[in-house]
Amino acid sequence: MLRALELDDSEDLGPADQLRVAAQAAAPVHQVAALLRGEGQLWADQSDEALLAQGQAGAQAGAQMAQQGLPRLEGLTEAFATPGTRMLDVGTGVATIAVSYAEQFPALTVVGIDVLPRVLALAAQTVAASTVGDRVTLRQQDVNTLDEPNTYAFAWMPAPFVPEQALREGVRRVVDALVPGGWLMLGHGKFRGVPVEDAVSRFKTIAYGGTALDDGQAQQFLRDAQLLEVMTVPTPPGSPAVTLGRKASPG
Ligand SMILES: C[S@@+](CC[C@H](N)C(=O)[O-])C[C@H]1O[C@@H](n2cnc3c(N)ncnc32)[C@H](O)[C@@H]1O
């Protein structure tokens, strides 16, 4: 099962990695069980345990960004080292990604928004248990109401959890909220051309009320939002695909 999910099944994982891999393996089992019970639409109705397990997939996000993302993204290394620089985490869930970035980049302030009060209550626990609570702000807000022009150097947005119409308007608002030269990273599915596998991925994404985008569709989405330097970059097995675009700088 670990191999089918492209999770690391080597025997020499340390205890922390074992917990992370176990949580990542548990998340799709919880999801499929919920779909079979006819509860697929209801992200909020999953148990706290399932939400926290799913969140663990983001625990390495900050470290992955430092190692693989920053070297490719012009201007962001300097921005992330500048106190006061802001990052927006759309659909922050239980805030694992938000905390991971704040831990990795000590100059960064992270704003996490989500529509669900119950999820935000779990997120508040994650932040309270961390050492970076003074630099992570949580807010109940739909991305479609975001109105903070020129505020964030970087934004993360997960397409598989936001319905298509909301995603299109949300991306427009997030782009407006980026500073000139800022980057948007859009998470999306990995479709490898294996028909059954791809169909199951799309089914799960849509059943959960999200948007199933392949690399080409994600790139088009960002170009439609006037972003430049659009690219899909490689990510480790088990992580979502990511496509990035940059807001134009004047001149
Ligand atoms: C899978 S979760 C993200 C996991 C998260 N990164 C973590 O660390 O737990 C996706 C979240 O997006 C939120 N979401 C969906 N539509 C949204 C919208 N229009 N605006 C803001 N958040 C939204 C959902 O409520 C859900 O909590």
Ligand as a Chemical Component Dictionary entry (heavy atoms), coordinates in Angstrom:
data_LIG
# 
_chem_comp.id                   LIG 
_chem_comp.type                 NON-POLYMER 
_chem_comp.pdbx_formal_charge   0 
_chem_comp.three_letter_code    LIG 
# 
loop_
_chem_comp_atom.comp_id 
_chem_comp_atom.atom_id 
_chem_comp_atom.alt_atom_id 
_chem_comp_atom.type_symbol 
_chem_comp_atom.charge 
_chem_comp_atom.model_Cartn_x 
_chem_comp_atom.model_Cartn_y 
_chem_comp_atom.model_Cartn_z 
_chem_comp_atom.pdbx_ordinal 
LIG C1  C1  C 0  -6.688  19.980 2.533  1  
LIG S1  S1  S 1  -7.044  21.450 3.374  2  
LIG C2  C2  C 0  -5.439  22.079 3.413  3  
LIG C3  C3  C 0  -4.553  21.311 4.337  4  
LIG C4  C4  C 0  -3.641  22.230 5.043  5  
LIG N1  N1  N 0  -2.630  22.779 4.190  6  
LIG C5  C5  C 0  -3.067  21.649 6.328  7  
LIG O1  O1  O 0  -1.905  21.897 6.610  8  
LIG O2  O2  O -1 -3.836  21.043 7.041  9  
LIG C6  C6  C 0  -7.893  22.523 2.270  10 
LIG C7  C7  C 0  -8.680  23.591 2.970  11 
LIG O3  O3  O 0  -9.171  24.520 2.017  12 
LIG C8  C8  C 0  -10.299 25.118 2.601  13 
LIG N2  N2  N 0  -11.042 25.864 1.581  14 
LIG C9  C9  C 0  -11.857 25.355 0.608  15 
LIG N3  N3  N 0  -12.399 26.354 -0.119 16 
LIG C10 C10 C 0  -11.918 27.524 0.398  17 
LIG C11 C11 C 0  -12.124 28.890 0.080  18 
LIG N4  N4  N 0  -12.931 29.253 -0.920 19 
LIG N5  N5  N 0  -11.465 29.831 0.810  20 
LIG C12 C12 C 0  -10.644 29.462 1.828  21 
LIG N6  N6  N 0  -10.421 28.176 2.183  22 
LIG C13 C13 C 0  -11.049 27.209 1.486  23 
LIG C14 C14 C 0  -11.033 23.938 3.204  24 
LIG O4  O4  O 0  -11.936 24.340 4.216  25 
LIG C15 C15 C 0  -9.882  23.081 3.719  26 
LIG O5  O5  O 0  -9.689  23.241 5.101  27 
# 
loop_
_chem_comp_bond.comp_id 
_chem_comp_bond.atom_id_1 
_chem_comp_bond.atom_id_2 
_chem_comp_bond.value_order 
_chem_comp_bond.pdbx_ordinal 
LIG C1  S1  SING 1  
LIG S1  C2  SING 2  
LIG S1  C6  SING 3  
LIG C2  C3  SING 4  
LIG C3  C4  SING 5  
LIG C4  N1  SING 6  
LIG C4  C5  SING 7  
LIG C5  O1  DOUB 8  
LIG C5  O2  SING 9  
LIG C6  C7  SING 10 
LIG C7  O3  SING 11 
LIG C7  C15 SING 12 
LIG O3  C8  SING 13 
LIG C8  N2  SING 14 
LIG C8  C14 SING 15 
LIG N2  C9  SING 16 
LIG N2  C13 SING 17 
LIG C9  N3  DOUB 18 
LIG N3  C10 SING 19 
LIG C10 C11 SING 20 
LIG C10 C13 DOUB 21 
LIG C11 N4  SING 22 
LIG C11 N5  DOUB 23 
LIG N5  C12 SING 24 
LIG C12 N6  DOUB 25 
LIG N6  C13 SING 26 
LIG C14 O4  SING 27 
LIG C14 C15 SING 28 
LIG C15 O5  SING 29 
# 
